[in-house]
Amino acid sequence: MTRKGTFNGDTVYEYSGHTYGVISPDGVAVTKEPDTFPFFEVPAGSVKWDDEWDDEDERPQATP
């Protein structure tokens, strides 16, 4: 199961494929669509994963 989250108001998905060592220790590889390539790095603390929200009403809506 690919984790889904929000980064800067956009929906992102944690990339679970091989990153060839290009993601820093403080980053996480994400994609715009689940299980796709290419991936890009964002700071690890900048993504709010869906399983971290306490209240559904707090969750921001992704921009279209």
C-alpha positions, 0 to 999 in steps of 0.5 A, a space after each residue: 500500500 502506497 502512503 498518500 499525503 499532502 505537501 504544500 497543498 498538493 497530494 503526493 504519494 510515497 515512492 517505494 521503488 529504488 531511488 539509486 541513492 539520490 534521496 538525502 537522509 532528511 528527505 523522502 521520495 514522492 510522486 504525483 501519482 501512486 506507483 509511478 516514475 519519476 519521483 522527486 524529493 521533499 523534506 521528510 517533515 514537510 509531508 502530512 501523511 493521511 494516517 497522521 490527520 486527527 480530524 477529517 475536517 482538518 485535512 486540506 483539499 488538494 488543488 485541482 
